[in-house]
Amino acid sequence: MRFRDRAVAGLTTLLLPFAALVGLATPAEAATSATATYAKTQDWGTGFEGKWTIKNTGTTSISSWTVEWDFPSGTSVTSAWEADVTGSGTHWTAKNKSYNGTLAPGASVSFGFNGAGSGSPSGCKLNGASCDGGSVPGDNPPSAPGKPTASDITNTSVKLSWTAATDDNGIKNYDVLRDGTKVATVTGTSYSDTGLTAGTDYSYAVQARDSADQTGPVSSSVAVRTTGGSTDPTPSPGGKVKLGYFTEWGVYGRNYHVKNLVTSGSASKITHINYAFGNVKNGQCVVDDTYAAYDKAYTADQSVDGVADTWDQPLRGNFNQLRKLKAKYPNIKVLYSFGGWTYSGGFGQAAQNPAAFAESCHKVLNDPRWADVFDGIDIDWEYPNACGLTCDTSGAAAFKNLMSALRGKFGTSKLVTAAITADGSSGGKIDAADYGGAAQYIDWYNVMTYDYFGAWAAQGPTAPHSPLTSYSGIPTAGFNSDAAIQKLKGKGVPAGKLLLGIGFYGRGWTGVTQSAPGGTATGPAAGTYEQGIEDYKVLKTSCPATGTIAGTAYAHCGSNWWSYDTPSTIAGKMTWAKNQGLGGAFFWEFSGDTAGGELVSAINSGLQ
C-alpha cells in the first residue's frame, strides 16, 4: 500500500492436532486441599505449549501456591506466563504472581508455558503435598465435543445440539456454556435454553466431563440471536471470519466513529474488528493517538449507547465506544493492530528482541483501563525482510520469531493474527519471510489482496488494483489474489488460516482515453484525501462501473479510469473464497462503505 489509510494485505483456531490432557496426580490428602492438573494444549513436534490449573477444593482460602514437577532429560520450559517458573536440572518450580496467589474455596487459576522437547511431567507437588487431580493414572480427560448447532430459535429460547465427545472410560455429562458461563449440565447431546431476551445476541459452547469428573477442552462456540426485540433480527455471523479495519484517525476528517458501525447495520454482520494502528517505537508496542484512543469525549447522540461521556470517567474515546459496541454485540471480537504502512519501520528493532516486544504488546492490551476491550493482537508488518515505506533486512526468520514470541506471551487467551503481503510473484515478498513456519503461531493471516496496481505508476498501464485472478495483459505476473493464496498454501499455510482481503476504495488514473484495462495515463486521478484513491461510497455515483476484469470492476468516466470492488464483484470473490476453503474475508476499511453498509452486507451474504 502506498498511503497511510491502509492495512497491508488474510477463522480457524491456532491449535495444532490436540494432545491429550493429562491429570498428574496420585490420590492423597493435600495439606492445602487443592489440586493441580496439567494439559498439553499444543504440540508442534519440536516443542509444545502446556498449562497447569490449580483449584482450591477446600473450605478456606489459599494465600499462595507453588507447583513442582519433573521433566525427563531433553524436555524443558522455554517461556512462561501467569507464574514465575524456574528450573534446576530436570526439576521445575512455578510460583504464583503477586496478583493471582489467593484462591477462595472453589476458585481456580491457570498458568501456561512453552516447552522444548516432547516429554511429559511427573512427580507433581502442590505446596509440598501430592497433586490430587482426582484422576486415575492413565485416564485421559475427554475430547472436545462438536461445535453446537442452533435450531428452533424463538424470542426467548433456542435448542442446541452437538456431536459427542470421546473418552477412554466414557462420558459422564456435558456442561453447557452461555457467554462463557455454565447454565446447565446434561447427560445427552442436546439442550434447550429458555428464559432468554428477545432480539439479543448469545454465544454457546459445550464441555464434556468423564467418569472421573475430568473436564475436556471447550468446543467451538456458535453465535445465536433471538428473534423479536426492539429492532429487526439480524443474521448470526456464521462460521467464517468477517473482519473490518477501524482507523483511529477516522474520527477526524472522515468523521467516522464506532457508532457508525451500528447506524450502518455493519455491526450485526461482522465477527471481528481490527483497531488500526498502534505504533512500534524503540522495538515496543505503544498507543499512537492517545486522545482519539481513550480521551476524546462523546456526546449522547455520538455514543453507541446514547449515554454521554463525563469529564471524570476513567476511559473515553474509541476504546470506550468499542467497549459499548461489544456490550451491544457480544459476538464481536476486537483486535489491536500494530504497524501499518507508516509504522512498520519499528519492527526491525522489535525483531532484535522478540520477547521484549511481546511483553510490551501484552502490557498495552492488558492495561487495566481497557483490558476487556481487546481480544487479541494483529501485526501489520510491511514488510519483513523486504521493502515497504522503508526496507527491512531482519532476515527470513524474523517474522516467525516475532509471532512465536507473541504466542508465547499471550498464550491461547488472546487471538494472534497478522496482515501480510499478497505478492505472489516468483521471488517476491511472500518468498522473503517464513510465513509457512510462522503459521503455527497465528490464528489467521489477513492476506492483503489489493493495491497490486495504482497510479504510483503515473503513466499506467491502467489495471485493477485488486484482481482475483490473472488475465491476459496483467502488468506483473503473480500480482493477483489466486497467485498469493496458492503460494501461501504451497508453503504449508492451512487454507482455513487465510482471509481474502477486500478494499473499500478504488485506485485511479487521469488522462486515460481507453476504456478497457491496459491504457496509458498522465497521472493519478483526483481523490478526496489523496491523489489516485477514492472511497467506494463516492465512486459508485461519481464514476459508476462500466466493466469487470479478473473479478474486479473498473470504470471509465471522462478522462478518469478507476478500479474498485462492488457488491456484485464481492459476491463473486466470496464464492471463490468459500470454494478455496478460506477462513473468511477482511476489508480495509469501514469508512469507505456507504451509509447503509452495502459492501459489508455483500461480504456477510457471500460468506453464509
KAUR-V461821 format. One record per helix or strand of 2 or more residues. SS is the DSSP state (H for helix, E for strand). FROM is the first residue (numbers start at 1). TO is the last residue. If there is no record, write none. Layout:
{{SS | FROM | TO} {SS | FROM | TO}}
This chain:
{{E | 21 | 22} {E | 34 | 43} {E | 47 | 56} {E | 66 | 70} {E | 76 | 81} {E | 83 | 88} {E | 91 | 96} {E | 108 | 116} {E | 122 | 126} {E | 129 | 130} {E | 149 | 151} {E | 158 | 161} {E | 171 | 178} {E | 181 | 186} {E | 190 | 193} {E | 201 | 210} {E | 222 | 225} {E | 241 | 247} {H | 248 | 251} {H | 259 | 263} {H | 266 | 269} {E | 272 | 281} {E | 284 | 286} {H | 290 | 294} {H | 300 | 302} {H | 317 | 328} {E | 333 | 339} {H | 340 | 365} {E | 376 | 380} {H | 398 | 410} {E | 415 | 420} {H | 429 | 432} {H | 435 | 441} {E | 444 | 447} {H | 481 | 490} {H | 495 | 497} {E | 498 | 503} {E | 505 | 510} {E | 523 | 524} {E | 533 | 535} {H | 536 | 542} {E | 547 | 549} {E | 552 | 557} {E | 560 | 564} {H | 567 | 579} {E | 584 | 588} {H | 590 | 592} {H | 598 | 606}}
